[in-house]
Amino acid sequence: MFEFLFKSAGNSVNVNELDGLFGKINLIDVREPNEYKVGHLPTAKNIPMNTILSKADKYLDKSKEYHIICQSGSRSSRVCSVLKANGFKVINISGGTGRYRGNLER
């Protein structure tokens, strides 16, 4: 009944494979602002899930590629599915902020 929630969003990369890419990719953190403030990956821009889903055209450019992250990879996967279906180029960050081995920014 809810198979659509489990469909692959397409491209995915492990959070710990991002080192060396910060500042070279468009990294979007879809967690809520209070979660983002506790700690986020370097250069990540915070656009909460509900905001990005309701106003994607305001925040994103369909000609650019975006890496989408959340705490565990669940919300980012859902966001990627919706954005991809609407013509955006997105890559899900599996593992999320919670599995990142590097230092988080505050």
Phi, psi and omega in degrees: 000322182247033182303328182301335179287341185251003178291146179294139178277003181104230183296143179213148177221144179289141183305326183277005174262004183272344181306136182090349180256348181300132183090347180252348180238159174269102185256120182244124177261116185264014176285169178289154182307321180294327176289317180300319182294333180292329178165135181217163179291150178305138178069003180290134176260133182270115171226101184306151184310309182297325179292311183293326179287327182272339184224040184305317182295336178285326187256337186239155179245123183296345179274353181252160177256141182234139173260125186249128182229153172220208181283317185236342183113350182286305179298318181296324177296317178296316179299315180300318179301313182291314181296318179298318179297338179259014172092011179268150178266111185226151175231126179279139176263102181285147183092325177065185181301326182297335181255003180291130183271347181276187179276133177272150175269153178233000000 
